[in-house]
Amino acid sequence: MKTMYYQIIVIFFLISFNTNAGVIINDSATFEWGYDFEGPLEGYFTGELDYQTITFGENFIGQTVNDGGVFETLSELNASSLSLQTNSISSDNLGLFWAHGQKGIYGGNNNDAGTGSIAILLKNTADIFQFSLFDGDFGDFTINFYSDKADLIGSYTQTAIDSALYGYRVESGERIAGVTITNNDAGGMGISFVQEYQIEKVPEPHSALLFCLSLAMLLRVNTQKKANKAIK
């Protein structure tokens, strides 16, 4: 009987883990235009950039910004919620600059646009996040995704290609509440046409339903075993 109980517990936790595990995939890019930053002025600025449903900063509180000499990197996020942090020096914070006839947002570092970090806080959690990359020169960029509890729920390191569109979709688990982007691309990079939105999800099964399902599965297996023994 103890063995049966242990089996029930194991099956329950396995099913629960697979149902709630967070998975973000990078195959959702569409050619719908996102935010183009037409309103704000051009140049470096201090403080946050609040743009419709997205707010931009340098990093999240609970992260350390590391200056590697040219490119900024970010430490792991140590927090229980997401709050943006900015740099009091405008050229080390963020800037809006023109590229390809369109304005994009760039992370600043030592007055070198595009080499600094960018943190993005969504006013509403999202299943889809995408952007167009400006000034990529085939270096690397790293994008991290966070839940509203500041948990890391996805991370990708990809090649920075100029004018390419990058899109990401939550396959399962928690929605995206925040994003950070760093890079080591020669000359730096910026982003524009940022877009995020939710898609309708199928409600996840309740824990009690999962437990009943695992119990029914196990009882059926045990019943079948007894029937087979009786036949022998």
C-alpha positions in Angstrom: 0.0 0.0 0.0 2.9 2.4 0.8 4.3 1.7 -2.6 1.0 2.7 -4.2 0.9 6.0 -2.2 4.5 6.8 -3.3 3.5 6.2 -6.9 0.5 8.5 -6.6 2.7 11.3 -5.2 5.3 10.9 -7.9 2.8 10.9 -10.7 1.0 14.0 -9.3 4.2 16.0 -9.0 5.4 15.0 -12.5 2.1 16.0 -14.1 2.0 19.3 -12.1 5.5 20.2 -13.1 4.9 19.6 -16.8 1.7 21.6 -16.7 3.2 24.7 -14.9 6.7 24.7 -16.4 7.5 27.9 -18.2 8.5 27.7 -21.8 9.2 30.6 -24.1 10.0 30.0 -27.7 11.3 32.4 -30.3 9.2 31.7 -33.3 6.4 34.3 -33.0 7.7 37.2 -35.1 5.1 38.8 -37.3 5.4 41.9 -39.5 2.9 44.0 -37.6 4.3 47.4 -36.6 4.8 48.0 -32.9 5.8 51.2 -31.1 8.0 53.5 -33.2 9.0 56.2 -30.7 7.8 59.0 -33.0 6.7 61.2 -30.1 9.7 61.5 -27.8 12.6 63.8 -28.7 15.9 62.5 -30.0 19.0 62.1 -27.9 20.1 60.8 -24.5 17.9 61.3 -21.4 17.8 60.6 -17.7 15.0 58.8 -16.0 12.5 56.3 -17.5 10.9 56.4 -20.9 7.2 55.8 -20.4 5.7 54.9 -23.8 2.1 53.8 -23.9 2.0 50.2 -22.4 5.8 49.9 -21.9 8.3 51.6 -19.7 12.1 51.6 -20.4 15.0 51.8 -18.0 18.6 50.7 -17.7 18.1 47.7 -15.4 15.8 46.3 -12.7 16.3 47.0 -9.0 18.1 43.9 -7.7 20.5 43.8 -10.7 24.1 45.1 -10.9 25.1 46.9 -14.0 28.7 45.8 -14.9 30.7 48.0 -17.3 33.1 45.8 -19.2 34.9 48.7 -20.7 32.7 48.9 -23.8 29.6 46.8 -23.3 27.4 46.7 -20.2 26.3 43.4 -18.7 23.7 42.6 -16.0 23.9 40.4 -13.0 21.2 37.9 -12.0 18.1 39.6 -10.7 17.7 39.3 -7.0 14.2 40.6 -6.3 10.6 39.5 -5.7 9.0 42.0 -7.9 10.0 44.2 -10.9 11.0 47.8 -10.6 13.0 49.8 -13.1 16.2 51.6 -12.3 17.9 54.3 -14.3 21.2 56.1 -14.5 21.6 59.7 -13.4 24.1 60.3 -16.2 22.1 60.6 -19.4 24.8 59.2 -21.7 25.0 56.1 -19.5 21.2 55.7 -19.4 19.1 55.5 -22.6 18.8 57.4 -25.8 16.5 57.7 -28.8 18.3 57.9 -32.2 17.4 57.6 -35.9 18.4 54.6 -38.0 17.0 53.6 -41.4 14.6 56.6 -41.3 13.1 55.4 -38.0 13.7 56.2 -34.3 14.9 53.4 -32.0 15.9 53.2 -28.3 19.5 52.5 -27.4 21.2 51.7 -24.1 24.0 54.2 -23.4 27.4 53.5 -21.9 30.2 56.1 -21.7 28.4 58.2 -24.5 28.5 55.2 -26.8 24.9 54.6 -28.0 23.8 50.9 -28.2 26.4 49.4 -25.9 24.4 49.8 -22.7 21.7 47.6 -21.2 18.0 48.1 -21.7 15.3 47.0 -19.2 11.6 46.9 -20.2 8.7 46.8 -17.8 5.3 45.8 -19.3 2.3 47.5 -17.8 0.3 44.3 -18.6 1.8 40.9 -18.7 2.2 39.5 -22.2 2.4 36.2 -24.1 4.0 37.8 -27.2 7.0 40.1 -27.3 8.7 41.3 -30.4 10.9 44.1 -31.8 13.0 45.2 -34.8 16.7 45.3 -34.2 18.7 48.4 -35.4 22.4 48.6 -36.3 23.2 44.9 -35.7 26.5 43.8 -37.1 26.4 40.1 -36.5 27.5 40.2 -32.9 25.5 38.7 -30.1 22.7 40.0 -27.9 21.1 38.3 -24.9 17.4 38.8 -24.0 16.0 37.6 -20.7 12.4 37.4 -19.8 10.9 37.8 -16.2 7.6 37.1 -14.6 5.9 39.6 -12.4 7.5 37.9 -9.4 10.9 38.7 -10.9 11.6 35.0 -11.8 13.7 34.3 -14.9 11.3 32.5 -17.2 13.4 32.4 -20.4 16.7 33.5 -22.0 18.1 33.6 -25.5 21.5 34.6 -26.9 21.2 35.3 -30.6 22.9 37.0 -33.5 22.2 40.7 -33.9 21.1 41.2 -37.5 20.4 44.8 -38.7 16.7 45.4 -39.5 15.7 41.8 -38.4 12.5 41.2 -36.5 12.7 39.0 -33.4 9.6 37.6 -31.7 9.0 35.4 -28.7 5.9 33.6 -27.4 5.0 32.1 -24.1 4.3 28.4 -24.8 3.3 27.6 -21.2 3.7 28.9 -17.7 3.8 32.5 -16.5 3.4 35.5 -18.8 6.2 38.0 -19.6 6.2 41.0 -17.2 9.8 42.3 -17.9 12.6 42.0 -20.3 16.3 42.9 -20.3 18.6 43.2 -23.4 22.4 43.3 -23.4 24.8 42.9 -26.4 28.4 42.7 -27.5 27.7 43.7 -31.1 30.4 45.9 -32.8 29.1 49.5 -32.5 26.1 48.5 -30.4 22.5 48.0 -31.3 19.1 49.5 -30.6 15.5 48.3 -30.9 12.2 49.7 -32.3 8.7 48.7 -33.3 8.4 47.0 -29.9 5.1 45.1 -29.5 3.6 43.0 -26.8 0.2 41.5 -26.2 -1.8 38.7 -24.6 -3.4 35.7 -26.3 -6.2 33.7 -24.9 -5.0 30.7 -23.0 -6.8 27.4 -22.3 -7.2 27.3 -18.5 -4.8 25.0 -16.7 -6.3 22.0 -14.8 -6.8 22.5 -11.1 -4.4 20.6 -8.8 -7.3 18.5 -7.4 -8.2 17.4 -10.9 -4.5 16.4 -11.5 -4.5 14.4 -8.3 -7.7 12.6 -9.2 -6.4 11.9 -12.7 -3.1 10.4 -11.4 -5.0 8.4 -8.8 -7.4 7.0 -11.5 -4.4 6.1 -13.7 -2.7 4.2 -10.9 -5.8 2.4 -9.8 -6.4 1.3 -13.3 -2.9 -0.1 -13.6 -3.1 -1.9 -10.3 -6.5 -3.4 -11.3 -5.1 -4.6 -14.6 -2.2 -6.2 -12.8 -4.5 -8.1 -10.4 -6.6 -9.3 -13.4 -3.6 -10.6 -15.2 -2.4 -12.4 -12.1 -5.9 -14.0 -11.7 -5.8 -15.3 -15.3 -2.4 -16.9 -14.8 
